[in-house]
Amino acid sequence: QVRFVESGGGLVQPGGSLRLSCGASSSITGIYAMGWYRQAPGKQRERVASVTFGGATTYADSVSGRFTISRDNAKNTVDLQMNSLKPEDTAVYFCNTAITGVLLPWGQGTQVIVSS
């Protein structure tokens, strides 16, 4: 079963940028859609972006225009470029499939803190 390892989080000032990376333990070629999710303290986990095998992307309204998701099927990685970060982007970020009803075991996530 595929396992995910997220990295790249940290502390950044409002308006700053971070690039998150998700490495999969095995091939993601067969996974039609991959996504990035986040969970803020006291809130439910939400999906913020997804990308299909062919590169088609979708974004939550809250991050559209600021975040960019990409995947490298050869390297089994899914990245999330986050620009113009806001304090409300503070959360633990996870990657997983973006297929309804087909979630794999969650990784440990990577913490993003946006604060001055």
Stockholm file with secondary structure:
# STOCKHOLM 1.0

chainA/1-116         QVRFVESGGGLVQPGGSLRLSCGASSSITGIYAMGWYRQAPGKQRERVASVTFGGATTYADSVSGRFTISRDNAKNTVDLQMNSLKPEDTAVYFCNTAITGVLLPWGQGTQVIVSS
#=GR chainA/1-116 SS CCCEEEECCEEECTTCCEEEEEEESSCCTTCSEEEEEEECTTSCCEEEEEEETTCCEEECTTTTTTEEEEEETTTTEEEEEECSCCGGGCEEEEEEECSTTCCCCCCCCEEEEECC
#=GC SS_cons         CCCEEEECCEEECTTCCEEEEEEESSCCTTCSEEEEEEECTTSCCEEEEEEETTCCEEECTTTTTTEEEEEETTTTEEEEEECSCCGGGCEEEEEEECSTTCCCCCCCCEEEEECC
//
